[in-house]
Amino acid sequence: GKRSAVVLAHHGPVVAGKDLEAAVYAVEELEETAKLALLTRGLNPHLLDQAQINGLVAQFNVDWD
């Protein structure tokens, strides 16, 4: 599928990939995203609106749901 990582409560991350390299990339991406989420907690971030998200999705040709 489109998603390759999930964090299970009281267990930690579970990742998947078509091969070992893809799975390692997925866990590294998950770790970096979690780190950014922790660093920005409480900073009152300015969230993107749907039009901004749509523009980025089109610009970078990525899936987003």
Biopython code that builds the backbone (N, CA, C, O; Angstrom):
import numpy as np
from Bio.PDB.StructureBuilder import StructureBuilder

atoms = [
    (1, "GLY", "N", (0.800, -1.188, 0.000)),
    (1, "GLY", "CA", (0.000, 0.000, 0.000)),
    (1, "GLY", "C", (0.846, 1.256, 0.000)),
    (1, "GLY", "O", (2.060, 1.206, -0.196)),
    (2, "LYS", "N", (0.199, 2.366, 0.219)),
    (2, "LYS", "CA", (0.879, 3.666, 0.230)),
    (2, "LYS", "C", (1.640, 3.893, 1.523)),
    (2, "LYS", "O", (2.634, 4.619, 1.537)),
    (3, "ARG", "N", (1.192, 3.290, 2.596)),
    (3, "ARG", "CA", (1.796, 3.554, 3.903)),
    (3, "ARG", "C", (2.774, 2.437, 4.262)),
    (3, "ARG", "O", (2.523, 1.263, 3.991)),
    (4, "SER", "N", (3.884, 2.820, 4.872)),
    (4, "SER", "CA", (4.899, 1.822, 5.186)),
    (4, "SER", "C", (5.296, 1.811, 6.653)),
    (4, "SER", "O", (6.189, 1.057, 7.038)),
    (5, "ALA", "N", (4.651, 2.634, 7.485)),
    (5, "ALA", "CA", (5.036, 2.685, 8.891)),
    (5, "ALA", "C", (3.835, 2.995, 9.771)),
    (5, "ALA", "O", (2.902, 3.689, 9.365)),
    (6, "VAL", "N", (3.884, 2.464, 10.984)),
    (6, "VAL", "CA", (2.863, 2.736, 11.988)),
    (6, "VAL", "C", (3.541, 2.654, 13.355)),
    (6, "VAL", "O", (4.495, 1.898, 13.535)),
    (7, "VAL", "N", (3.048, 3.430, 14.310)),
    (7, "VAL", "CA", (3.548, 3.355, 15.680)),
    (7, "VAL", "C", (2.447, 2.738, 16.527)),
    (7, "VAL", "O", (1.338, 3.268, 16.596)),
    (8, "LEU", "N", (2.753, 1.620, 17.170)),
    (8, "LEU", "CA", (1.794, 0.934, 18.020)),
    (8, "LEU", "C", (1.973, 1.392, 19.463)),
    (8, "LEU", "O", (3.086, 1.400, 19.987)),
    (9, "ALA", "N", (0.876, 1.770, 20.096)),
    (9, "ALA", "CA", (0.933, 2.207, 21.496)),
    (9, "ALA", "C", (1.534, 1.102, 22.357)),
    (9, "ALA", "O", (1.171, -0.067, 22.226)),
    (10, "HIS", "N", (2.438, 1.474, 23.222)),
    (10, "HIS", "CA", (3.101, 0.570, 24.167)),
    (10, "HIS", "C", (3.995, -0.466, 23.485)),
    (10, "HIS", "O", (4.427, -1.419, 24.134)),
    (11, "HIS", "N", (4.283, -0.301, 22.190)),
    (11, "HIS", "CA", (5.137, -1.246, 21.472)),
    (11, "HIS", "C", (6.221, -0.539, 20.667)),
    (11, "HIS", "O", (7.394, -0.905, 20.747)),
    (12, "GLY", "N", (5.838, 0.459, 19.902)),
    (12, "GLY", "CA", (6.811, 1.165, 19.083)),
    (12, "GLY", "C", (6.509, 1.033, 17.608)),
    (12, "GLY", "O", (5.397, 0.670, 17.223)),
    (13, "PRO", "N", (7.511, 1.333, 16.771)),
    (13, "PRO", "CA", (7.267, 1.370, 15.330)),
    (13, "PRO", "C", (7.263, -0.014, 14.688)),
    (13, "PRO", "O", (7.974, -0.925, 15.111)),
    (14, "VAL", "N", (6.443, -0.136, 13.659)),
    (14, "VAL", "CA", (6.446, -1.298, 12.774)),
    (14, "VAL", "C", (6.520, -0.734, 11.360)),
    (14, "VAL", "O", (5.717, 0.121, 10.985)),
    (15, "VAL", "N", (7.477, -1.211, 10.583)),
    (15, "VAL", "CA", (7.635, -0.711, 9.220)),
    (15, "VAL", "C", (7.655, -1.875, 8.236)),
    (15, "VAL", "O", (7.890, -3.025, 8.608)),
    (16, "ALA", "N", (7.405, -1.549, 6.985)),
    (16, "ALA", "CA", (7.450, -2.545, 5.918)),
    (16, "ALA", "C", (8.042, -1.896, 4.681)),
    (16, "ALA", "O", (8.011, -0.675, 4.526)),
    (17, "GLY", "N", (8.571, -2.714, 3.818)),
    (17, "GLY", "CA", (9.108, -2.231, 2.557)),
    (17, "GLY", "C", (9.272, -3.377, 1.588)),
    (17, "GLY", "O", (9.241, -4.543, 1.981)),
    (18, "LYS", "N", (9.446, -3.048, 0.323)),
    (18, "LYS", "CA", (9.591, -4.091, -0.693)),
    (18, "LYS", "C", (10.881, -4.876, -0.505)),
    (18, "LYS", "O", (11.000, -6.009, -0.972)),
    (19, "ASP", "N", (11.847, -4.270, 0.180)),
    (19, "ASP", "CA", (13.101, -4.937, 0.511)),
    (19, "ASP", "C", (13.654, -4.297, 1.786)),
    (19, "ASP", "O", (13.065, -3.357, 2.318)),
    (20, "LEU", "N", (14.769, -4.802, 2.264)),
    (20, "LEU", "CA", (15.346, -4.299, 3.511)),
    (20, "LEU", "C", (15.695, -2.817, 3.418)),
    (20, "LEU", "O", (15.475, -2.069, 4.370)),
    (21, "GLU", "N", (16.229, -2.395, 2.297)),
    (21, "GLU", "CA", (16.597, -0.985, 2.130)),
    (21, "GLU", "C", (15.375, -0.073, 2.255)),
    (21, "GLU", "O", (15.450, 0.980, 2.888)),
    (22, "ALA", "N", (14.264, -0.468, 1.662)),
    (22, "ALA", "CA", (13.037, 0.335, 1.740)),
    (22, "ALA", "C", (12.505, 0.376, 3.169)),
    (22, "ALA", "O", (12.007, 1.411, 3.612)),
    (23, "ALA", "N", (12.603, -0.736, 3.895)),
    (23, "ALA", "CA", (12.142, -0.768, 5.282)),
    (23, "ALA", "C", (13.019, 0.115, 6.168)),
    (23, "ALA", "O", (12.511, 0.809, 7.048)),
    (24, "VAL", "N", (14.317, 0.093, 5.943)),
    (24, "VAL", "CA", (15.231, 0.951, 6.713)),
    (24, "VAL", "C", (14.928, 2.416, 6.428)),
    (24, "VAL", "O", (14.904, 3.233, 7.349)),
    (25, "TYR", "N", (14.698, 2.753, 5.177)),
    (25, "TYR", "CA", (14.348, 4.129, 4.822)),
    (25, "TYR", "C", (13.058, 4.543, 5.530)),
    (25, "TYR", "O", (12.956, 5.663, 6.031)),
    (26, "ALA", "N", (12.072, 3.641, 5.573)),
    (26, "ALA", "CA", (10.788, 3.952, 6.211)),
    (26, "ALA", "C", (10.968, 4.238, 7.696)),
    (26, "ALA", "O", (10.371, 5.183, 8.212)),
    (27, "VAL", "N", (11.772, 3.449, 8.392)),
    (27, "VAL", "CA", (11.950, 3.676, 9.829)),
    (27, "VAL", "C", (12.763, 4.947, 10.078)),
    (27, "VAL", "O", (12.519, 5.648, 11.060)),
    (28, "GLU", "N", (13.718, 5.252, 9.208)),
    (28, "GLU", "CA", (14.468, 6.504, 9.353)),
    (28, "GLU", "C", (13.555, 7.709, 9.138)),
    (28, "GLU", "O", (13.650, 8.698, 9.864)),
    (29, "GLU", "N", (12.682, 7.631, 8.153)),
    (29, "GLU", "CA", (11.735, 8.716, 7.884)),
    (29, "GLU", "C", (10.765, 8.883, 9.052)),
    (29, "GLU", "O", (10.452, 10.006, 9.448)),
    (30, "LEU", "N", (10.294, 7.773, 9.596)),
    (30, "LEU", "CA", (9.394, 7.817, 10.751)),
    (30, "LEU", "C", (10.093, 8.453, 11.952)),
    (30, "LEU", "O", (9.503, 9.282, 12.645)),
    (31, "GLU", "N", (11.332, 8.073, 12.200)),
    (31, "GLU", "CA", (12.083, 8.629, 13.327)),
    (31, "GLU", "C", (12.279, 10.141, 13.176)),
    (31, "GLU", "O", (12.112, 10.889, 14.139)),
    (32, "GLU", "N", (12.628, 10.580, 11.982)),
    (32, "GLU", "CA", (12.843, 12.011, 11.750)),
    (32, "GLU", "C", (11.540, 12.795, 11.916)),
    (32, "GLU", "O", (11.538, 13.889, 12.481)),
    (33, "THR", "N", (10.444, 12.240, 11.427)),
    (33, "THR", "CA", (9.144, 12.897, 11.569)),
    (33, "THR", "C", (8.741, 12.987, 13.038)),
    (33, "THR", "O", (8.232, 14.017, 13.479)),
    (34, "ALA", "N", (8.966, 11.917, 13.794)),
    (34, "ALA", "CA", (8.648, 11.929, 15.224)),
    (34, "ALA", "C", (9.500, 12.961, 15.964)),
    (34, "ALA", "O", (9.010, 13.657, 16.853)),
    (35, "LYS", "N", (10.765, 13.053, 15.593)),
    (35, "LYS", "CA", (11.662, 14.030, 16.216)),
    (35, "LYS", "C", (11.161, 15.455, 15.967)),
    (35, "LYS", "O", (11.136, 16.278, 16.881)),
    (36, "LEU", "N", (10.766, 15.736, 14.729)),
    (36, "LEU", "CA", (10.246, 17.064, 14.408)),
    (36, "LEU", "C", (8.952, 17.352, 15.161)),
    (36, "LEU", "O", (8.739, 18.476, 15.617)),
    (37, "ALA", "N", (8.098, 16.359, 15.294)),
    (37, "ALA", "CA", (6.845, 16.544, 16.026)),
    (37, "ALA", "C", (7.121, 16.890, 17.487)),
    (37, "ALA", "O", (6.460, 17.761, 18.052)),
    (38, "LEU", "N", (8.089, 16.218, 18.099)),
    (38, "LEU", "CA", (8.430, 16.512, 19.493)),
    (38, "LEU", "C", (9.050, 17.899, 19.646)),
    (38, "LEU", "O", (8.740, 18.625, 20.590)),
    (39, "LEU", "N", (9.921, 18.259, 18.716)),
    (39, "LEU", "CA", (10.584, 19.557, 18.801)),
    (39, "LEU", "C", (9.625, 20.726, 18.622)),
    (39, "LEU", "O", (9.861, 21.809, 19.156)),
    (40, "THR", "N", (8.555, 20.517, 17.881)),
    (40, "THR", "CA", (7.629, 21.618, 17.603)),
    (40, "THR", "C", (6.398, 21.617, 18.505)),
    (40, "THR", "O", (5.537, 22.486, 18.371)),
    (41, "ARG", "N", (6.304, 20.667, 19.412)),
    (41, "ARG", "CA", (5.159, 20.652, 20.332)),
    (41, "ARG", "C", (5.132, 21.927, 21.153)),
    (41, "ARG", "O", (6.158, 22.361, 21.677)),
    (42, "GLY", "N", (3.975, 22.513, 21.262)),
    (42, "GLY", "CA", (3.825, 23.702, 22.079)),
    (42, "GLY", "C", (4.281, 24.994, 21.418)),
    (42, "GLY", "O", (4.266, 26.046, 22.057)),
    (43, "LEU", "N", (4.682, 24.940, 20.168)),
    (43, "LEU", "CA", (5.158, 26.148, 19.496)),
    (43, "LEU", "C", (4.057, 26.885, 18.750)),
    (43, "LEU", "O", (4.319, 27.911, 18.122)),
    (44, "ASN", "N", (2.841, 26.383, 18.808)),
    (44, "ASN", "CA", (1.712, 26.997, 18.119)),
    (44, "ASN", "C", (2.014, 27.178, 16.629)),
    (44, "ASN", "O", (2.042, 28.303, 16.130)),
    (45, "PRO", "N", (2.240, 26.062, 15.917)),
    (45, "PRO", "CA", (2.604, 26.164, 14.503)),
    (45, "PRO", "C", (1.458, 26.701, 13.648)),
    (45, "PRO", "O", (0.288, 26.550, 13.999)),
    (46, "HIS", "N", (1.798, 27.315, 12.548)),
    (46, "HIS", "CA", (0.808, 27.787, 11.576)),
    (46, "HIS", "C", (0.540, 26.638, 10.605)),
    (46, "HIS", "O", (1.398, 26.283, 9.798)),
    (47, "LEU", "N", (-0.648, 26.068, 10.691)),
    (47, "LEU", "CA", (-0.986, 24.918, 9.864)),
    (47, "LEU", "C", (-1.324, 25.351, 8.443)),
    (47, "LEU", "O", (-1.861, 26.436, 8.218)),
    (48, "LEU", "N", (-1.001, 24.484, 7.492)),
    (48, "LEU", "CA", (-1.340, 24.744, 6.098)),
    (48, "LEU", "C", (-2.832, 24.529, 5.889)),
    (48, "LEU", "O", (-3.425, 23.621, 6.472)),
    (49, "ASP", "N", (-3.434, 25.369, 5.054)),
    (49, "ASP", "CA", (-4.835, 25.131, 4.713)),
    (49, "ASP", "C", (-4.884, 24.156, 3.529)),
    (49, "ASP", "O", (-3.851, 23.824, 2.948)),
    (50, "GLN", "N", (-6.084, 23.707, 3.182)),
    (50, "GLN", "CA", (-6.226, 22.688, 2.144)),
    (50, "GLN", "C", (-5.689, 23.154, 0.791)),
    (50, "GLN", "O", (-5.116, 22.356, 0.049)),
    (51, "ALA", "N", (-5.865, 24.422, 0.464)),
    (51, "ALA", "CA", (-5.352, 24.944, -0.810)),
    (51, "ALA", "C", (-3.822, 24.877, -0.850)),
    (51, "ALA", "O", (-3.246, 24.540, -1.884)),
    (52, "GLN", "N", (-3.165, 25.195, 0.261)),
    (52, "GLN", "CA", (-1.706, 25.120, 0.320)),
    (52, "GLN", "C", (-1.238, 23.671, 0.195)),
    (52, "GLN", "O", (-0.263, 23.383, -0.500)),
    (53, "ILE", "N", (-1.936, 22.768, 0.869)),
    (53, "ILE", "CA", (-1.598, 21.345, 0.776)),
    (53, "ILE", "C", (-1.745, 20.869, -0.663)),
    (53, "ILE", "O", (-0.861, 20.191, -1.188)),
    (54, "ASN", "N", (-2.861, 21.222, -1.305)),
    (54, "ASN", "CA", (-3.091, 20.813, -2.691)),
    (54, "ASN", "C", (-1.997, 21.338, -3.615)),
    (54, "ASN", "O", (-1.559, 20.632, -4.523)),
    (55, "GLY", "N", (-1.554, 22.571, -3.386)),
    (55, "GLY", "CA", (-0.484, 23.141, -4.192)),
    (55, "GLY", "C", (0.821, 22.375, -4.039)),
    (55, "GLY", "O", (1.515, 22.129, -5.025)),
    (56, "LEU", "N", (1.159, 21.998, -2.816)),
    (56, "LEU", "CA", (2.388, 21.237, -2.579)),
    (56, "LEU", "C", (2.302, 19.835, -3.167)),
    (56, "LEU", "O", (3.274, 19.328, -3.726)),
    (57, "VAL", "N", (1.130, 19.208, -3.039)),
    (57, "VAL", "CA", (0.928, 17.874, -3.615)),
    (57, "VAL", "C", (1.153, 17.923, -5.124)),
    (57, "VAL", "O", (1.822, 17.055, -5.684)),
    (58, "ALA", "N", (0.597, 18.930, -5.774)),
    (58, "ALA", "CA", (0.766, 19.073, -7.221)),
    (58, "ALA", "C", (2.213, 19.407, -7.583)),
    (58, "ALA", "O", (2.758, 18.859, -8.541)),
    (59, "GLN", "N", (2.824, 20.296, -6.828)),
    (59, "GLN", "CA", (4.193, 20.728, -7.122)),
    (59, "GLN", "C", (5.190, 19.579, -7.004)),
    (59, "GLN", "O", (6.085, 19.442, -7.838)),
    (60, "PHE", "N", (5.034, 18.752, -5.964)),
    (60, "PHE", "CA", (6.000, 17.684, -5.714)),
    (60, "PHE", "C", (5.524, 16.320, -6.193)),
    (60, "PHE", "O", (6.226, 15.322, -6.028)),
    (61, "ASN", "N", (4.319, 16.272, -6.793)),
    (61, "ASN", "CA", (3.781, 15.038, -7.357)),
    (61, "ASN", "C", (3.803, 13.893, -6.337)),
    (61, "ASN", "O", (4.367, 12.829, -6.591)),
    (62, "VAL", "N", (3.176, 14.136, -5.179)),
    (62, "VAL", "CA", (3.124, 13.135, -4.115)),
    (62, "VAL", "C", (1.674, 12.828, -3.761)),
    (62, "VAL", "O", (0.769, 13.605, -4.068)),
    (63, "ASP", "N", (1.467, 11.687, -3.112)),
    (63, "ASP", "CA", (0.147, 11.330, -2.604)),
    (63, "ASP", "C", (-0.026, 11.924, -1.220)),
    (63, "ASP", "O", (0.923, 11.967, -0.437)),
    (64, "TRP", "N", (-1.227, 12.380, -0.913)),
    (64, "TRP", "CA", (-1.519, 12.932, 0.410)),
    (64, "TRP", "C", (-2.977, 12.692, 0.711)),
    (64, "TRP", "O", (-3.852, 13.017, -0.091)),
    (65, "ASP", "N", (-3.234, 12.122, 1.869)),
    (65, "ASP", "CA", (-4.633, 11.945, 2.266)),
    (65, "ASP", "C", (-4.819, 12.251, 3.717)),
    (65, "ASP", "O", (-5.934, 12.156, 4.230)),
]
sb = StructureBuilder()
sb.init_structure("model")
sb.init_model(0)
sb.init_chain("A")
sb.init_seg("    ")
for serial, (resi, resn, name, xyz) in enumerate(atoms, 1):
    if name == "N":
        sb.init_residue(resn, " ", resi, " ")
    sb.init_atom(name, np.array(xyz, "f"), 0.0, 1.0, " ", f" {name:<3s}", serial, name[0])
structure = sb.get_structure()
